[in-house]
């Protein structure tokens, strides 16, 4: 079963920040919105991780609780040095 890393789209700098959370899922995909995977039932672990993320551009806590702005990415595909383009995300289903 593949592993996925949680990344958050920052509303302040419009970049993705790594939430330092890895999950294992039955599904295989490159990138999916959290809201598409956990429809209405996002794990508490995700909320807890997001609450501790600091934006490197603003040095403020990231205030993002919308699962549409969180993605799961195949483990190791996005490094901390990359800033994937949010427009390349799959369409909301």
N, C-alpha and C positions, 0 to 999 in steps of 0.2 A: 504494500500500500504506500502511495507517495506521500511525501511531506510537503507542507506549504508554510510560507512565512507571511505574517500579517504586516501590512503596510497601511499607513493612514495618510490621506490627502490633507495637508495642512491648509486651513482656511486663511492663514496669514501670509504664507509665502508661496502657496500653490505648488509645493513640492511634496513628494512622498517621504514619510519618515518611517523607519523600521520600528515596529512595536516590540521587537525582540521576543516574539511568541511564534512557536512552531507547532503545527498540528498535523496529525496524520488523518487522511481521509480515504474513503473507498473510491472516490472519483478521480479521474485523471484529466487535468487541464493545465493550461499555462497561467492564465489570470482569470479570476472571477471575483465579482463583488461579493462581500460578506452577506449582503442582503439576499443574494441569489442562492447562497448555500444554506444559510440559517434564516429561513423565512419566518420573521417575527419572534425568533427565539435565539438571539445571539448569546454565546457563552459569557458568563460573568467574567471569566478570565480575560476576555477581550476588553471589556470596559475598564477593568483594573489596569491593564497594560497601557491603554490609551491615556488614562488619567495621569500617567507618569512620564509621558513623552514631552521633551522640550524641543521647541523649534530652534534649529541652529542659526537661522537667519535673524530671528527676533529675540532669542533667549527667553522666551515665555513658554509657559505650558500650552500645549496644543489643546484647544477646546473643540473637540470633534466627537460627537456621539451618534452621528448619522451613519448607519451601516452601509448606505449607498456610497459613502466616501471612504470606505475601508475595503481593501482588496486582499485576497489570498493569492500568493504567487508561488509557483513551483520553487521549492527550496533551492537557494543559491543562485537564482536567475537574476535577481536585482541585488547589487552590492550597495553598500552605504555611499559609494561615490557616484552612483548613477541617479539620474532624475528622470524616470520614465515619463513620457508624455501622457497626461490623463485622458487626452482625446483618443488614445489607442485602446481604451478599455472596451470590453464587450458592451453592446447595447443592453440597457435595462430590459429584462424580460418581463 
